[in-house]
Amino acid sequence: MLEFLLFLIAGVGYGFYYDLNLVEAGLVALLILCIWRSWIPEMPAKRVWKWASRIAYRPKTAVASVFVIALATRAAFLPLLPAPNPVITDEFSHLLIADTLAHGRLTNPTHPMWAHFESIHVIQKPSYNSDYFPGQGSVLAAGKLIGHPWAAVWLECAVMCAALCWMLQAWISPVWAFFGGLLAVLRFDIASYWVNGYYGGCLAAIGGALALGALPRLLRGPSVATSILFGLGVTIAFYTRPFEGLALVVPAAVAMFVAIVKQRAPIWIAAPALVVVVAGVAGLLLYNRTVTGDPLRTPYAVNQATYGWPMTLPWYQPPHIQFRHVELQRYYDYERDVHDRNDSPIKLLENSTLKAQEIWRFFLGPALSVSLIMLGQVWRKRRLRLLFVIAGLTVLLTLIETGTAPHYAALATGCFLAILMECWRRLSTRSHGAQIVLALPAILVVILAVRIVLEKSHLPFTQRVNYESWCCVQPGNPNKARITRMLEEKAGRHLVLVKPKQDPDNVFQWIYNDADIDSSRIVWARDMGPQENARLLSYFRDRTVWLLDPDTNPVQIEMYSPR
């Protein structure tokens, strides 16, 4: 018990260390003191409420306003936060799906030299593709077709904020639903890794918002369009986060079933949604069959059988793999170490404290947690209990997984916002509550500004900040983007042989290629020694060959010599 308490304290301290949370907590305490002592003038709550009401009581106008504000806000930050370069292995994997779909096909044939192209979260056999579900990659493919994958992320995040506003309108009062949409813009649409990366998160949140926004509307006034939106939300859950999606789909389906049985809703309301879901599942089975040869075998399962990872579930027993490349062996050992930290209920409980604070940091943090003192009163509101159930189950499933990131819980974003906004509403009715509620977003703006300034100042400690944040730029490793630009400026086509990294803790990968490797101007391959390299050079005989050493700082590249 003492060990667990110490681990819990360490987890809380870890959470407050990152993302300037200590500074944020200090500003919150200072704000409450100043308001309580009347050291700051009373804020114009009535004026703000009147302005918001003019928009909020026109539901379509409110949703459209949130969408436009989200687009314009992120566009205004482009000089400070330009379109990001992919850094993390997951991003390159999703971008491979995007490039594949943009070429008009579902997968790619295995390359003859595939052993040189093995990398994390990419399968080479029975076809060459990502190991992830195709939801996020489909969105990125649309962006690629219109000019740049991040254009789709920018639009996707704005759609998410608007969808969250639409969902909140079905559960809470219009003004607070509008405020919730604006809070989503501030929290997720400016500097979070959801919008400044290619991971996903936004699409899953859209799916959750569509399903949860449609459900109460179906029970109040059934319509075919609303049922289709419900089915679309469930389908998005299957295409993005199928495991955590159980926490959304099962309670929502049970709620609809109960309403039909009790004759609160006609039985036909489930039919359009069911048609959409069946069509979506059929598409997913077709995708699996094309990529793996078996409609019931996902690329994710192929990757686990081939490389042993992802080891996300504690009961998964990874196979013993003989790797060709030392870097893949190191990543296997890293995943195995994380997996084995959760090999008992006590260890799982201990590590859940660290995973829970990551979710808390992203969705709430100190400033937004203030209003949770009203959580008990909100729980008494029966109408919102389904949201409590879905949010709780989502967090539970997320904590069960051995490795956790905030986008794992993205499907429940609307639940978190609805509960938070209802807490804000109740807090605003208390003495000084309206002033506190109006000032909390100002604290988020201050933290966001300070964090961006610190990032642009390139101070050493900013590089240690966790990228899975609502307020942090994702610096990552800029070397690949730098060298790619250098090679693109040179004439002809290039082959880059990348030497193995010596640092066992460095899991960043260089070996990620386009869907059509042979047609790419730059091909990245693993250095496998003179004999194996000779076969590769013979295959790519018409290219300029380079040797890259990832262990130098900055990373160096030079013409390749077989000797």
Secondary structure, DSSP 8 states (H G I E B T S, - for coil): -HHHHHHHHHHHHHHHHGGGHHHHHHHHHHHHHHHHTT-S----HHHHHHHHHHHHTSHHHHHHHHHHHHHHHHHHTTTTS------SHHHHHHHHHHHHHHTT-S-B---TTGGGG--TTEE-SSSBEESS-SHHHHHHHHHHHTT-HHHHHHHHHHHHHHHHHHHHHTTS-HHHHHHHHHHHHHHHSSSSTTTSSSS-SHHHHHHHHHHHHHHHHHHHS--HHHHHHHHHHHHHHHHH-HHHHHHHHHHHHHHHHHHHHTTSS-GGGHHHHHHHHHHHHHHHHHHHHHHHS-TTS-HHHHHHHHH-----STT--------SSHHHHHHHHHHHHHHHTTSSHHHHHHHHHHHHHHHHHHHTHHHHHGGGGGHHHHHT-GGGHHHHHHHHHHHHHHHHSSS--GGGGGGGHHHHHHHHHHHHHHHHTSTTHHHHHHHHHHHHHHHHHHHHHHHHTT-GGGGGS-SSSSS------THHHHHHHHHHTSSS-EEEEE---S-TT---------SSTTT-SEEEEE---HHHHHHHHHHTTTSEEEEEETTSSS-EEEE----
